[in-house]
């Protein structure tokens, strides 16, 4: 990662794009229940406090100007100053982001976001000299300085990482120019976010029971698993029909993002945008390649799941709008208080210290819980306010998937708590490659706990079905997205143009292959291929593949922890506490999982087949 990089992307939960916010849509909490909203005064008590910190940042950036050309004699003090400024700009950005996301229609939030973006760009420009000057010093000179000044040892890994990127670093003038373009090249994601969350005129549909529904993103995730098949089809048709109306616009925004990624890769002398994205964390290309190859090799397992789903639903011609219908109908709800207790009980295998810290945090107003009009859809964790604490955004609805999402996001938050406690601010931020392991391991522990407490086969089927859907949504679906990303990025990297219609055609081809249309497994209506426009993650290039690699690793870590394998828990917690103090692939491998090898993906497929064996055994016992 270059020194100008401020922060990792927000840690989104998969519900925003696979199994959704939740199926049983609970009424939002009353507006006066502030306990269910995050407390942003922990960041800044007032607008004046925000302004004062912004002024301190500006002063620090002025001081950084005196570091130019002086690194040979002032390296440690200048790196200290950069670290403090980065920490401050991340806190400012966190406040702006959380303020905006709690109400995207509030103009103040938008103004704060714009101001934070300007400050972030100022930071980027103020630090552009750093890497070229360090490269000019060279590894021998840096090694000598490290040996002479023990205080510099803190920055050993950071300096090594900068030196590693020498072939892709420009001279000082070039880095300054790239930084100046930072603001101009971030508009695609901003336009998408505003249009998709605040300005689309969502359709109203009438369900078969006469219920009228305004079909926004939250309502789509509520009703797409409706008991009535005709209503599921109505929801899919109306929802993706609305995205179809914006196909050209969203095609332009995504194409703009792809062009930006391609341009930066070319400027930095990478072969393509994928190489640039993977190199940021020094990830071996074999990780991406092995994931795609193994996923395609294991598509028969996914197709087996769809065939099982069709039998359990009593559907002969399974369609794409049937993939969210629950395998077992359950009216059970899980209010937030119960969901918290379920989560806390499930993570007991991670040790009493972990449980104690999570128990205190989950009641400390670190999260915004319930859906509201104009609140950002989905769920995520933002852990970049190093001196404060993580912030969790949910859209909690009272079913099991909501509990799973709660557990997922707090897995992220606890990762930040552990990393912030163990690491200085420069190494507390961690790669997405490791981050999603922390969240999906906790989901695996939740499933194990629920299966052990299931009272009968019906409840067991509820959790086994959720497990299958989790593996489908977190592994196969994300790998499908990864293959799609590689395809569209590849075209733009070659200088080809892409329209919304062309993007839809590419997505449709991959969607049909993964869902076995040629094998007669499932019918895919071409209208639903607009789903790509619904997925915000594509504006964070090569992000989603890490969900798939992570769940493969998480299954392994969770099983070894549950089996109380000697050293497994200590190795896992050490990995979380390491933050970004080493390359993420190396951290995961050192903890026991090699994600560049076929083994974890083959084990995941075997686990999925094992779950289906259990379900089929229950069904056979019932004579089905």
N, C-alpha and C positions, 0 to 999 in steps of 0.2 A: 504494500500500500504506500502510495506517495504521501509525503508529509502534508500535502494540501487537502487530503481526504479528511473530512471532519467526522463522519459517523457512518455506521452501517445503516442499511435500510431498516425501517420499523419491522419488528418481528410479527408478521401477520399470522393469524390462525388460519388453518385450512378451511374452517367453516365458511369463510368469505368466498371460497371458490369451489369447494367440493361438496361436503355434506352440510354446509350452510350454517346460518346463525342458530337455527334450531327448528324443530318441526312443530312442537306444540307452543304456539305463540301466546305468551302470557301478557296480561295488561301491564303497561309500563308502571313503574313506581310513581306514586304521587309526587308532584313537583316539589313539595316541601320536605321530602325525605332526602335531605342533603347528605345523610350518612352513606347513601348509595352513589354519591358523586365524589370524584376525586377532589382533593383540597390543593388547589394550585398556589395557595399562599405559602406552601412549603418551599416553593421555588422563589416567588416574589410576593411580598405582602401587599404591594400596591403598584400602580403604574409608575410612580416615582422611583420605586426600588428597581424596576426593570430599566428605566431610563438611566439610573445611576450606574447600574452594572454595564449597560451599553457604553457609557462614557469611559468606564474603567477599561473596557475592551479596546476602545479607540486609543486610549493612552498607551496601552500595552503594544498595540500595533505600531504606534509611533516609535516606541522604544525599540521594536524589532528592526526598524530602519537602520539603527546604529550597528546592527550585527552584520550587515552586508559587508563582505570583504574582510571580516574580522574573525572568522571561525577558527583560524589556525591558533588564535590566542584566547578566544572567548567561547569555545565550543560548548562547554557545560552550561555556562550562564545563559547562553542563547537558547539551548535546547530546553532549559528550565522555563524560560520565558515563553517559548512556543507551547510547551505543555500546559502552562497556566492559561494562556490565551485560548487554546483549543478547548480546555475544560469550560471556560467561561462562555464561549460561543455555543457550545453544545447545550449548556443550561439555558441560555437565551432562546435557542432554537426549540428546545423541549417545551418551554413555556408557551411559545407561540403556537407550536403544533397542537398541544393539548387544548389550548384555548379555542383554536379554530375547529378542531374535530368535535368538540362537544356541541357546537352549533355552527354548521357551515354557512348558515344564512346571516350570521352576525358579522357585519362589516369590520368591526374592531379586530376580530380574529384574522380576517384576511389581511388587514393592515399590518398586524403583528407578524404574520407569516412573511409578508413582503419585506418588512424591515429586517427580520431575522435572516432572510435570504441575502439581503444587501450586506449585512454584517458578516455572514459566512463568506461571501465573495471577497469582502475586504480582507478577511483573514487569509483566504487562499492567495490573494495577490501579495499580501505582506510576507508570505512564507515561500514564495516561488523561488527565491534565491537559494534556499537551504539545500535542496538536493543537488543542484548543479555544483555548488561550492564543495559539498562533501565528496562528490564524485571527483572533483578536481584535486582534492587532497589525496585521494586514492587509498586503497586498503592498507598499504604498508604504513603510511603516515597515520592513518586512523588507529591501527594496531599499536603503534608506538605511543600515541596519545592515551589510549586506553590503559596501557601498561604504566604510564607515568601518573595519571590522575585516577585514583580509585573511585572518585565521585562519578566519573564517566561510566563506570561499569553498569549503572542503571540503564544506560542507553545502548548497550552492546548489541542486543538483538535488533533494535530499531535501526541502528547504523548499518548492521549487516544486511538488513532488508533493503535499505536504500542503495547500498553498493550493489546488491543483486540486480537491481533494476537499471543499472547503468545503460544497457543497450536500448532502453525505452525512455530515457530521460533526455529532454532537450537542454539546450544551453539556457542561461538565465533569461535572455530575451524571449526565447521560445516558450519557456514555462510561464513567463509573465503574460504573454499573448494568450496562451491557453486558459489561464486563470481569468483573464478579462472576458473571455467568451463564456464563462461559467453561467452567468445570469441569462444570457441569450439562448442557451441550449437546454434550459430546464423547463421550457414552457409546455412541451407536449404532455408530460405527466400532470402538470397543474391544470391544463385545459380539460384533460380527461377527468380528473378528480372532481372538478367543479361541475362539469356537465353531467357526469354519471351520478353524482350525489345530490345535486341541488337544483338542476334545471330541466331534467327530462320530464315531460308531461306524461306521467304514468297512466296507463289505461285502467278503466274500471270494468270488471267482469262480473257476471251474475252466475253463481254456482248452481248446481242442480237442486239444492235445497232452498234456493231463492236468496241466499246471502250475497250481498254486493261487496266486492272487494276492490280497493284501489291497489293495483298490483305493482307496488314498488319493490325494491330489492328485498326488503325484510319480509314483505307479504309473499313474494315468490318462494322464499325459503320456508315459509310456513305452509303454503298450500300445495307445493309441488309433490308432496307425499300424501295427498288427500286419499281417503278410502275409496272414493268414486273415481274409477279410471277415466271417465268422461271429463271429470273436473281436472284431473292431472293433465290431460291433453289440452284442455281449455287454457290452463295456466301456462303451459309451455308455449302454446301457439300465440297467446296474447303477449307474453313477456318477451319472447325472442322476436316476435313480430315488431315490437316497439324498438328493439335494438336494430332491427333491419332498416327501420326508417332513418337511422343514423349511421348506416354502414359506411357511407362515403366519408362522413366526418370522423368517425372513429378509425377508419382506415388511414386518414391523413394524420391523425394524432399518433397512431402507432408507427406509421411509416416515418414520421418525423423523429420519433424516438430511435428507431432502427438506424436512420441516417446519422443521427448524433453518435450512436455507439460505433458505427462503422468509421466515421470521421476521426473520432478520438483514437481508435485502434490504428488507423492508417498513420495519423500524425505521430503516434508513438512507436511506429515501426513494428507492429504486430502483424502476423499473417492474416488474422481476421479478428472479429469482435469476440468470438469465443475464446481464442487464445488470450486476448487481453483480459477478459473477465476472469478466467481461471488463474492467470498469472498474478492477479492482485493478491491472492492468498497462497500463491505457489502450489496450486493443486495440480497433480499429475493429470494430463489429458486422459489417461487410462481410466480415471474415475468416471468421467462422463461417457466415454466410449463403452466401458464395461456395463454401466447402468443400462444404456439403451440396448445393447446386445442381449443382456440377460433378461431384460423385460420382454423383448420380442420373443426370446426363446421360451419364456414362461407364459405367453399369451394363452395357451391351452388351459392353464390354471384359472385365469380370469374368465375364459369362456365357460369353464365348468361352473364357476360361481353364477354366471348369468343364467345358465340352464337350471341350476338349483333354484335360483330366484324365481324363474318362470314357473317351475313346478309348485313352489310354495305359495305363489300368488294365484295359482290356477289360471295362468295366462299362456295361451299357445303361441301367440305372435308377440313376443316381448318387444317393446318399443323403448326408445330412449327416455320417454316420460315415465317409465315404470321403474327406473333405477333407484329412486329415492323412497318408494313405497315401503313401509316397514314390513319385514318378513313376518312379524308377529304383532298383532294389534295390541297396544297397551295404553290404558288410560292413566297410568301412574304418572304423577308429577313429582318434581324435585324442586321445591322452593329453595331460594338461595341459601338459607341457613342450613338446610339438609345437604345441599350440594357441597357447601364448605366442609361439613363434617365428613362426608364421603371422601372428599379429596384428602383431608388430613389423615384419615384412617388408612387410606391407600398408600400414602408415602411413608408409612412407618418403617418399611424395610430400608429406607435411606438414613435411618438413625434418629435418635431423640433430639439432637441439636438442630437437624434440618426441620423436623416437625415443629419444634418450639419457635424457630425463626419464622416459619411460614404461618403458624397460628397467629403470631403477633402482627405480621404484615397484612394478612388478609382482612383484618378488622381495622386497619389504620388509615382508611380513606385514601388508598393508593389507586383505586379503580373507579371508573364510571360504568355502572352495571347495566342499566336497562335501556331498551330502544326508545328513541324519541324522534319526533319530526325534525329533520335537518341534521340530526346527529350522524356522523360517519357510520356507514354500514360495516359489518364484519367485526373482527376482533384482532387486537395486536397488543404488544408490549413495547414500551419505549424505555430503555434503561440507560440513556445517555447522560442523565443528570448525576454525575459521579458523586457529588457532595450531598445529594438529597436522597432519592430512592427511585426505584422504577415506577412507571405509571402503566396501568392496564386498562385498555378499553374493551368492554364487552357489549353485547346486545343480548343479555341473558333472557332466555325463555324457558319455562320450567320443565324441560324433558331431559332425558339422559344425555343427548348430544350437547345440551347446554352445560351439563356438569363436566362432560369431556372437554369442552372448550375452556371452561374455567380452569380445569386441571392443566391443560396445555399451556395457557398463558401464564399461569403461576409457575409452571416449570421454567419458562423463560425468565420470569421475574426473580426466582430464586437463583438462577444461574448468574444474573447480574449482582444479586446480593453477595453471593459467594466470591465472585470475581472482584467486585469492588472492595471486599474485605481483605482479600489476599494480595491484590495487586495495586501498584501505583496507577494513577489515572491514565498513563500512556499505554498500559497493558491490560486495563480492565475491559475495554471493548473487545468482543470476541467475534469470530467469523460466523456467518449464517451456517456454515458447514458443520460447526459444532453446536450452534444454538438450537437447531431443530432436534438434535438428539436429546437435549435436556427436556424439551417439551413432550416429545413423543415417548420417551422412557416413562415419564409420569403417567401418560395415557395408558401405556401397557400395564403399569402397576395398578391403575384404577380398574382396568378390566379384570385382572387377576383377582383383586379383592372382591369385586362384584360376583364373579363366578363362584368363589368360595362361599359367598353368603346367599347365593340363590336358593330360594325356598322350594322351587319345583321346576319341572322341565320347561314350563312356559317362561318363567323368569330367566332360566338358563338360555333359552332360545333368544330372548330379548338381547342379552349381552353377547352371545355368540354371533347373532346377526349384526350387532353394532361393530363387533370385531372385524367381521368380513367387510363391512362397509368402510371401516377405517383403513383396512389394508387396500381395498380398492381405491378409495379416495386419496390416501396419502402416498401409496406406492405407485400403483398402475396409472392413476390419473395424472399424477405429477410427472411421471416418466413420459407419459403421452404429451404433456405440455412441454417437457424438455425437448422432445423430438420435434415438436412444432416450432419451438423457438429456434432450434438449430436450423430448421428449414427456412424460416423467414429471414433470419439474420444472414444465412448463407447467400440468399439471393441479393440482399442489399449490399453485402460485402463485395459481391461481384459487380456492383454497379447497376443492378437491375432495379426497375421501379416496381412498386406494389400498390395496387388499389385495394379498397375494402373488399370488392368482389373477388379479387385474386387471393387475398388473405383467407376469405371464407372458403374458397375452393381448396386451398392447401389444408386448412383445418378439417374440412369435410372428409378428405381422403384419409387422413390419419385417424380421425374419429371412427370411421367405418371399419378400418382395419383392426383397431384395438377392440372394437365391440363385436367383431366377428360377423359382419354383414355377409361377407362372401361365403362363410360357413353356415349361414342360416341361423345364427345365434340371436341376432337382434336386427330390427329394422331401424334405420336412422333417417328421419325426415330431414332433407337438406335445409329446411328453414332453421333447424336447431344448430346448424353449423355457425350461426352468429354468436355462439357461446364465447368465442375468443374475445369479443368486444366487452364481455361482462367481467373478464378477469383482469384486475388491476396490476397483478404481479408482472405482467409482460413489460411494464414500464420500468422495472428493475431488472435489467438484462441478466439472464442466466441465474436467476434466483431460485425458481421452483424445483430444479433438479435436486436441490439439497433437502427438500422434504422427502424425496424418495430414498436418497442415500441415508438420510437420518433415521427413517423408520426401520430400515434394514439393520442399522447399527443398534437402534434402540431395542429391538426385539432381543438381540444378543445380550446387551447390557442388562436389561430387565431380567432375563432368564437367569443369568449368572448371579445377579444380586438376590433373586428369590431363592435360588438353590444354595445360597450362602457359600458360594465358591470362595475359598481363601484368597483374600486380597482383592476380590472383584469390586466391592463397595469402595474401598480406599482408592483404588485406581480410578474409578468413575468420578468420585468427588474431587480427586486431584485434578482430573481433566477439566471439570467445571471451574474449580478455583484458579486454574492456570490462565483463564481469560484469553487474551491474545498474546501471551508471552512466548509463544512458539507457533510454528506453522500449523494450521488446523488439521491437515491430513496426518502430520506427525503426532499430534496430540491424541487423535483417535486411535491411530495404529499402536501407539505406546500403551494405551488403555486396553488394547486387545482385539481391535477390529480393523481389518485392512479393506477399505472400501474401493480399492483398485483391483481387487480379486473377485472372482465369481461367487465365492463361498457365502458371504452374507445375503446375497440376493437369492441364491439357491435355497438357503435356509428359510428365508421369508416365504418363498413359494411353498416349501414343505410345511411350514406352519399354517399357511392358509388352507392347504389341502387337509391338514389335520383337523382344523376347525370344521371344515365341511364334512369330514368323516363323522365328527361328533353330532352335527346337526342331522345328518342322514341316519345315524343310529337312533336318534330320538324319533325321527319321523317313521322309521321302520318299526319301532316299538309300538307306535300308534297305528300301524297298519296303513301308512300313507306311502 
